[in-house]
């Protein structure tokens, strides 16, 4: 049977959310946590964007060191030969790409303003794929932006041409959240069957159906005999009304009545890492987890009604579909209410040594401690928030990588 994979796009689509951002260290930590969780691929950034270069190359170095394995790290670019060539000039180590172009008549007419036709779109995409393959790209996903408002016949032609040019997958983008579970099942099923290509399902939540549409699209792809790749973001953070939430999609696929036990995941998910991942993303973005968020919201396992409280005390399965411990919840969260020493951009060696000592991190000598402290100061300047314990431990363990993550080179 075909399998279901998860491709998380928090570090590409999530960071495009208006009024939100992540530091390069925070993006790196997201990649580490996604790898621990069991995500197949992280769309980790934009290889043609100069301020991303050091971060992207540093993360690819972490992959070579085995820190970011087996997760794949893929870049997102426009479907132009210029972008492909620039990608390999700026990030020559990159091996995985998703290239994107608009396909709907609305976009062709309203965005390209008559400068392109459907034929031009196909030719541009094919040329970009061929150049990417020639330059050594191992796997290419081809994105049809606004696929849900694109003619089905053109989508099939697009997917076929992409496959013939060397693409590994076709990404169906419900860019405006226009689909519903029934339309997306029908459309993706036809494309997957007739083009005989694995499909990525990329859904937005403008109508509140991103998770449902993602699951329906995956089912359509599997039913057509092809591997399905669900695109997600952590906590559903994304442009406008957000993207399909990673944990919600995993729970729907593994716990719902019609899917549980029926579909094989391409990479095993370590569900007990879910709460840690969600909490970190919430902290890094500065966006609270909604109280009713599936699995990780404050009320996900809270019971007030007498009937519910009585029932769950007798047997949790009366009112809980899955156990909180499965998601890595249940441990008390300690909040310091007395003296607290934390990291900051003006931290001194004494307080910093005390802080790291509490985490059982020691330094060979005072010179090494000051070197790490200087990196911590810069990381605080960039993030504008106190660093987490695991961020501090990362800096201490990988100072040379951290230096690259913190280095921005302005254009001359």
Number of C-alpha atoms within 10 A of each C-alpha: 11 16 18 24 22 25 25 28 27 30 24 20 20 24 21 16 16 10 7 15 17 19 20 26 25 24 24 24 19 23 27 19 20 26 22 20 21 20 24 23 22 26 22 25 23 21 28 22 12 15 17 21 22 22 27 27 20 20 25 21 15 17 16 11 10 11 15 21 15 15 22 19 24 26 24 25 22 20 24 22 18 13 18 26 16 16 24 18 12 18 20 15 15 19 20 19 25 22 24 20 20 22 25 22 16 14 17 19 13 10 13 13 11 10 9 13 15 15 10 12 17 19 16 17 24 24 16 24 31 18 18 28 17 11 15 14 21 15 17 23 24 30 30 25 21 21 26 25 18 18 13 16 10 17 23 21 15 26 28 19 18 28 22 14 17 21 27 17 25 30 25 26 24 27 21 19 22 21 24 19 17 13 15 26 21 14 21 28 23 19 27 26 18 14 20 18 23 28 30 28 29 29 31 30 26 18 12 16 18 29 27 20 28 31 26 22 31 30 22 26 32 22 17 21 18 23 25 32 28 25 29 34 25 26 28 24 28 25 19 13 17 22 32 32 26 26 26 21 22 20 16 18 22 17 14 12 10 11 15 13 11 11 17 17 20 17 16 12 19 16 17 16 19 24 21 16 24 23 17 17 25 17 15 22 17 13 13 13 18 14 11 13 16 19 22 25 18 13 14 15 19 12 16 9 9 9 10 16 16 15 16 16 12 10 11 16 12 13 16 16 11 14 14 16 12 15 18 18 18 11 7 6 7 6 6 7 6 6 5 8 11 14 22 19 19 13 16 14 15 8 14 19 18 15 18 19 12 10 13 9 14 14 14 7 8 10 10 14 17 16 12 22 24 18 20 28 18 18 28 19 16 16 17 12 15 17 20 15 15 11 18 22 16 16 20 22 13 13 17 13 19 24 21 18 25 19 15 15 11 7 6 3
